[in-house]
Amino acid sequence: MRLLIIFVALASLTSCGWGGEQRVTRSFAKMEQVAQTMRPESSLTNGPLEIGEAEFQAVYREGDRVYFKVGENGPSVDPYGYVWSPEHVPVDDSNPAVASTFEHVQGPWYHWSDSY
């Protein structure tokens, strides 16, 4: 019975993205190496891209931020992932076309999502 409870607990953690989150946080050092080599307005979109233990659909720089796109909530709709922003805290923004939100993870790393 104890084994069943442990299995159910692990299955629920993994299905909620906990395992994926851990792979990404363990990959922050490798991701930062990639971010530091990105030129202004450049991108890597020959996905899927494996960096460290994590996989991304795209990596691209916009200004002083580098976005690591994990997925979308539909074809080309509401992308989400992680942002490396070492210069300043990204601010949630909203304009008529898109609303971006950021949640601090650690150091210069943030969860990011866009809503169209």
C-alpha positions in Angstrom: 0.0 0.0 0.0 2.8 2.4 0.9 4.4 1.8 -2.5 1.1 2.6 -4.3 0.9 5.9 -2.4 4.5 6.8 -3.3 3.8 6.0 -7.0 0.6 8.1 -7.1 2.4 11.0 -5.4 5.3 10.9 -7.9 2.9 10.5 -10.9 0.9 13.6 -9.8 4.1 15.6 -9.3 5.4 14.7 -12.7 2.1 15.3 -14.5 1.9 18.8 -13.0 5.3 19.7 -14.5 7.4 19.4 -11.4 9.9 17.0 -13.1 10.2 19.4 -16.1 10.7 22.3 -13.8 13.5 20.5 -12.0 15.2 19.7 -15.3 15.0 23.3 -16.3 16.4 24.7 -13.0 19.3 22.2 -13.2 19.9 23.5 -16.7 20.1 27.2 -15.8 23.9 27.3 -16.1 24.0 25.8 -19.6 21.0 28.0 -20.6 22.9 31.1 -19.4 25.9 30.1 -21.5 23.6 30.0 -24.5 21.9 33.3 -23.5 25.3 35.1 -23.2 26.2 34.1 -26.8 23.0 35.3 -28.4 23.4 38.4 -30.5 20.7 41.2 -30.5 17.5 40.0 -32.1 18.9 36.6 -32.9 17.1 33.3 -32.5 17.5 29.5 -32.5 14.3 27.9 -33.9 15.5 24.7 -35.5 13.8 23.0 -32.5 13.5 21.0 -30.6 16.6 22.3 -28.9 18.2 20.4 -26.0 20.1 22.5 -23.5 21.3 20.8 -20.4 18.5 18.5 -19.3 15.7 20.6 -20.8 14.1 20.8 -24.2 12.9 24.0 -25.9 11.0 24.8 -29.1 12.9 28.0 -29.6 15.4 30.4 -28.0 15.5 34.1 -29.0 16.7 37.4 -27.8 14.5 40.5 -27.6 16.4 43.5 -26.3 18.2 42.5 -23.1 16.1 39.4 -22.5 16.6 35.9 -23.8 13.4 33.8 -24.1 13.5 30.0 -23.8 10.2 28.8 -25.2 8.9 25.6 -23.7 5.6 25.4 -25.5 2.3 26.9 -26.5 -1.3 26.5 -25.4 -2.3 26.0 -29.1 -0.8 26.4 -32.5 1.1 29.7 -32.4 -1.0 30.8 -29.5 0.0 31.8 -25.9 3.7 30.8 -25.8 5.3 30.1 -22.4 8.7 29.2 -21.0 11.6 31.0 -19.2 13.3 34.3 -19.6 16.9 35.2 -18.7 16.9 38.9 -17.7 20.1 39.8 -15.9 19.9 43.6 -16.2 16.5 44.2 -14.6 13.3 42.6 -13.4 10.9 42.1 -16.4 7.6 43.9 -15.8 4.3 42.4 -16.7 3.1 44.3 -19.7 -0.1 44.5 -21.6 -0.9 46.1 -24.9 -3.8 45.6 -27.3 -2.1 42.6 -29.1 -0.4 40.7 -26.2 -0.2 40.5 -22.4 3.1 39.2 -21.0 3.5 38.0 -17.4 6.7 37.1 -15.5 7.2 35.2 -12.3 10.6 35.1 -10.6 12.2 31.7 -10.3 15.8 32.5 -9.1 18.6 34.9 -9.9 18.0 36.3 -13.4 15.5 33.6 -14.3 11.7 34.1 -14.7 8.7 32.0 -15.8 7.1 33.8 -18.7 3.8 33.5 -20.6 2.1 35.5 -23.3 -1.7 35.8 -23.8 -3.0 36.9 -27.2 
